[in-house]
């Protein structure tokens, strides 16, 4: 078993080495190193109990309880390690790089695998990426456009055509509006979002442009790091303009009448800003299956919000591209062409 620095640990994650997080499920769910699999030494209740014993009776009694709990699980851990991890090398971490990761590392080594334990644990990972995200300088290009423009689709087409992108909404599992969690599977907070963002950035060539969507700083439950947000606000914007009817068609491909309650909840979230009359009218349309008219009402709010955000940018930093269609392939090719001309 070898203890390694955070720098070496991150380098090994980039090679595809499997990662084990031995913290409790609650700790893991709050935020973890991307690709890590949770194999908790203690569940949430056991961890809490050990903490109480430590405070009330002292370290030795807490260690004794921990050993008793882990002893009963050794066979289960053995089976899990053999069944879930095929690589001859494994990366292991806990919160501070202490007894939990050392204990699991000892077992893994007995089972014949090479083990690397993260020195100072997940805490060192978080300190490292906070510093990274607070100081990194990026060559950002911002893809702008009103709600329904299809920015996410275009962003992913840019990636397919060889451009570098960061999809904030994907990292936050949220579409960036009051309706953004309708299809999401998980509530991603700022800590996990930052972990995911770091994992994406270290795989990119930072000397080349990186495309991002024109987002609010808050994406779902997560917050874009201030340093990156500041750079986004100063970056060149390629603003897509398409007609209202095409925007409505795009929106109606994302939402359906099967999502009535979630759509109503989305309108309730913006009731104060949209107004009671407009909100009630939109909800009536949803309940009667007329999502197009409900979407028109939603755009009253989002268009106004987007316009306000655009006015805060320097006009010469906005390049507007107008289209009379919603052919995303053609739009994407045009964006790339203009980007190449702009770089020259």
C-alpha positions in Angstrom: 0.0 0.0 0.0 1.4 3.3 -1.1 0.3 6.8 0.0 0.4 9.3 -2.9 -0.1 13.1 -3.2 -3.2 14.6 -4.7 -1.2 15.5 -7.9 -0.2 11.8 -8.4 -3.6 10.6 -7.5 -5.2 12.8 -10.2 -2.7 11.7 -12.8 -3.7 8.1 -12.1 -7.4 8.9 -12.4 -6.7 10.1 -15.9 -5.3 6.7 -16.9 -8.6 5.0 -16.0 -7.5 3.5 -12.8 -10.5 2.5 -10.7 -11.3 4.5 -7.6 -12.9 3.5 -4.3 -14.5 6.0 -2.0 -14.8 4.3 1.5 -16.7 7.2 3.1 -20.3 6.9 4.2 -23.1 7.0 1.6 -24.2 10.5 2.8 -20.6 11.8 2.4 -20.4 10.3 -1.0 -23.7 11.7 -2.2 -22.7 15.2 -1.1 -19.7 15.1 -3.5 -17.1 12.6 -4.6 -14.2 12.2 -7.0 -15.7 11.5 -10.5 -15.8 7.8 -11.5 -15.4 6.7 -7.8 -17.4 3.8 -6.6 -18.7 4.0 -3.1 -17.7 1.0 -0.9 -18.4 2.5 2.6 -16.5 1.1 5.5 -19.4 2.4 7.7 -22.9 3.3 6.8 -24.3 6.7 7.9 -25.7 5.4 11.2 -22.5 3.5 12.1 -20.4 6.5 11.3 -22.5 8.7 13.5 -22.4 6.2 16.4 -18.6 6.0 16.2 -18.4 9.8 16.3 -20.5 9.9 19.4 -18.4 7.3 21.2 -15.2 9.2 20.2 -16.6 12.4 21.8 -18.0 10.7 24.9 -15.5 7.9 25.7 -12.4 8.7 23.6 -10.4 7.5 20.6 -9.6 3.9 21.8 -13.2 3.0 22.4 -14.2 4.5 19.0 -11.5 2.4 17.3 -12.7 -0.7 19.1 -16.2 -0.1 17.9 -15.0 0.5 14.4 -13.0 -2.8 14.4 -16.1 -4.7 15.6 -18.2 -3.3 12.8 -15.7 -3.8 10.0 -14.9 -7.3 11.2 -18.4 -8.4 10.5 -18.2 -7.0 6.9 -14.8 -8.3 5.8 -16.3 -11.2 3.8 -18.7 -8.8 2.0 -15.9 -6.4 1.2 -13.8 -9.2 -0.1 -16.6 -10.3 -2.5 -17.3 -6.7 -3.6 -13.7 -6.0 -4.4 -13.3 -9.2 -6.4 -16.6 -8.8 -8.3 -16.5 -5.1 -9.0 -12.9 -4.2 -9.7 -10.9 -6.0 -12.4 -7.9 -3.8 -12.6 -4.6 -4.9 -10.8 -4.3 -1.4 -9.3 -6.9 0.6 -7.3 -7.1 4.1 -5.9 -8.6 4.5 -2.4 -9.6 7.5 -0.4 -11.6 8.6 2.7 -12.1 12.0 4.2 -8.7 12.7 5.6 -6.6 9.8 4.3 -6.7 8.1 7.8 -7.9 4.8 9.2 -10.8 4.2 6.9 -8.8 4.3 3.6 -5.8 2.5 5.3 -8.1 -0.3 6.5 -9.6 -0.8 3.1 -6.2 -0.5 1.5 -4.9 -3.3 3.8 -7.6 -5.6 2.7 -7.2 -4.9 -1.0 -3.5 -5.5 -0.8 -4.2 -8.9 0.9 -6.4 -9.7 -2.1 -3.4 -9.2 -4.4 -3.9 -5.8 -5.9 -1.6 -2.8 -5.8 -3.2 0.0 -3.7 -2.7 3.8 -3.8 -4.2 5.7 -0.9 -4.8 9.4 -1.3 -2.7 11.3 1.2 -4.9 13.7 3.3 -8.0 12.2 1.5 -10.9 13.8 -0.2 -10.2 17.0 1.8 -7.0 17.4 -0.2 -8.9 16.8 -3.4 -11.4 19.6 -2.6 -8.7 22.0 -1.6 -6.8 21.3 -4.8 -9.8 21.8 -7.2 -11.0 24.9 -5.3 -7.6 26.5 -6.0 -7.6 25.3 -9.5 -11.1 26.7 -10.3 -10.3 30.0 -8.6 -7.1 30.6 -10.6 -7.6 28.9 -14.0 -7.6 31.2 -17.1 -9.8 29.9 -20.0 -10.3 30.9 -23.6 -14.0 30.9 -23.5 -16.5 31.4 -26.3 -20.2 31.8 -25.2 -23.1 30.4 -27.2 -26.0 32.7 -26.6 -29.7 32.8 -27.6 -33.1 33.1 -26.0 -34.9 30.2 -24.4 -35.9 27.6 -27.1 -33.0 28.5 -29.5 -31.6 25.0 -29.1 -28.3 26.0 -27.5 -27.6 22.7 -25.9 -28.2 20.8 -29.1 -25.9 23.2 -31.0 -23.3 22.9 -28.2 -23.1 19.1 -28.5 -23.0 19.4 -32.3 -20.0 21.7 -31.9 -18.4 18.9 -29.8 -19.2 16.3 -32.5 -17.4 18.5 -35.0 -14.2 18.7 -33.0 -14.8 21.9 -30.9 -14.1 21.9 -27.1 -17.1 22.4 -24.9 -18.2 22.5 -21.3 -21.9 21.6 -20.8 -22.7 23.2 -17.5 -26.3 21.9 -17.6 -25.1 18.3 -18.0 -22.7 18.6 -15.2 -25.4 20.0 -12.9 -28.1 17.5 -14.3 -30.3 20.5 -14.9 -31.5 22.6 -17.9 -30.9 25.9 -16.2 -34.5 27.2 -15.7 -37.5 26.8 -13.4 -38.3 23.8 -15.7 -34.8 22.4 -15.7 -35.2 19.5 -13.3 -38.1 17.8 -15.1 -35.9 15.1 -16.7 -33.1 15.2 -14.1 -32.2 12.1 -12.1 -30.3 13.7 -9.3 -30.0 16.9 -7.3 -26.4 18.0 -8.0 -25.1 20.6 -5.5 -22.2 23.0 -6.0 -19.6 20.6 -4.5 -20.3 17.8 -6.9 -20.7 20.2 -9.8 -17.2 21.6 -9.1 -15.8 18.1 -9.0 -17.4 17.3 -12.3 -16.3 20.6 -13.9 -12.7 20.0 -12.8 -12.8 16.5 -14.2 -13.9 17.9 -17.6 -11.4 20.8 -17.6 -8.3 18.7 -17.0 -9.0 16.7 -20.1 -9.1 19.8 -22.4 -6.5 21.8 -24.2 -6.7 25.1 -22.3 -4.7 26.9 -25.0 -7.6 26.4 -27.4 -11.2 27.9 -27.2 -13.8 26.3 -25.1 -17.5 26.8 -25.9 -20.0 27.2 -23.1 -23.7 28.2 -23.0 -24.7 31.7 -21.8 -25.9 30.6 -18.4 -27.0 32.3 -15.2 -24.4 31.7 -12.5 -26.8 29.3 -10.8 -27.5 26.1 -12.7 -30.1 24.2 -10.7 -28.7 23.8 -7.2 -25.1 24.5 -8.3 -23.2 27.7 -8.7 -20.6 28.3 -11.4 -17.3 29.2 -9.8 -16.9 33.0 -9.5 -13.6 33.1 -11.4 -15.1 31.2 -14.4 -18.3 33.1 -14.2 -16.4 36.4 -14.4 -14.6 35.1 -17.5 -17.9 34.1 -19.1 -19.3 37.6 -18.6 -16.3 39.1 -20.4 -16.1 36.5 -23.3 -17.1 36.8 -26.9 -20.8 35.8 -27.4 -22.1 34.2 -30.6 -25.8 35.0 -30.2 -28.2 32.8 -32.1 -31.5 34.4 -33.2 -34.4 32.3 -34.6 -38.1 33.0 -34.9 -40.6 32.5 -32.1 -42.4 29.6 -33.9 -39.1 27.7 -34.3 -38.3 28.3 -30.7 -41.7 26.9 -29.7 -41.1 23.8 -31.8 -37.8 23.3 -30.1 -39.4 23.6 -26.6 -42.2 21.2 -27.5 -39.6 18.5 -28.3 -38.3 18.8 -24.7 -41.6 18.7 -22.8 -44.7 16.6 -23.1 -48.2 16.3 -21.6 -46.9 13.4 -19.5 -45.1 16.0 -17.3 -48.1 18.0 -16.3 -47.4 18.3 -12.6 -43.8 19.1 -13.0 -44.6 21.8 -15.7 -47.1 23.3 -13.3 -44.5 23.4 -10.5 -42.2 25.1 -12.9 -44.7 27.9 -13.5 -45.4 28.2 -9.8 -41.6 28.9 -9.2 -41.8 32.0 -11.4 -45.3 33.1 -10.4 -44.2 36.3 -8.7 -42.1 37.4 -11.7 -44.6 36.2 -14.4 -47.7 37.5 -12.6 -50.6 35.7 -11.2 -52.8 36.2 -14.2 -50.2 34.9 -16.7 -49.3 31.9 -14.4 -52.9 30.9 -13.9 -53.5 31.1 -17.7 -50.4 29.0 -18.4 -51.5 26.3 -15.9 -54.9 26.2 -17.6 -53.3 25.6 -20.9 -51.1 22.8 -19.5 -54.1 21.1 -17.9 -55.9 21.2 -21.2 -52.9 19.8 -23.1 -52.1 23.1 -24.9 -48.3 23.2 -24.2 -47.6 25.6 -27.0 -49.7 28.4 -25.6 -48.2 27.7 -22.1 -44.7 27.9 -23.6 -45.5 31.3 -25.2 -46.4 32.6 -21.7 -43.2 31.2 -20.2 -41.2 33.0 -22.9 -42.6 36.4 -21.8 -40.5 36.0 -18.6 -37.4 34.3 -20.1 -37.1 36.7 -23.0 -37.2 39.6 -20.7 -34.6 38.0 -18.4 -32.3 37.2 -21.3 -32.6 40.7 -22.7 -31.6 42.2 -19.4 -28.6 39.9 -19.2 -27.5 40.9 -22.7 -27.7 44.6 -21.8 -25.1 44.0 -19.1 -22.5 42.9 -21.7 -20.4 45.1 -23.9 -22.2 45.4 -27.3 -19.0 44.8 -29.3 -18.6 41.4 -27.5 -21.9 40.2 -29.0 -21.9 38.7 -32.6 -25.5 38.1 -33.7 -26.4 35.3 -36.1 -29.9 35.3 -37.5 -31.6 32.2 -38.9 -35.1 31.6 -40.4 -34.9 27.9 -39.8 -34.1 25.4 -37.0 -31.6 23.2 -38.9 -29.0 22.8 -36.2 -26.4 21.3 -38.6 -26.4 24.4 -40.8 -26.4 26.7 -37.7 -23.5 24.8 -36.2 -21.4 24.9 -39.4 -22.1 28.7 -39.7 -20.9 29.2 -36.1 -17.7 27.3 -36.7 -17.0 29.3 -39.9 -17.6 32.6 -38.1 -15.5 31.5 -35.1 -12.6 30.7 -37.4 -12.9 34.1 -39.2 -13.2 35.8 -35.8 -10.0 34.1 -34.5 -8.0 35.4 -37.5 
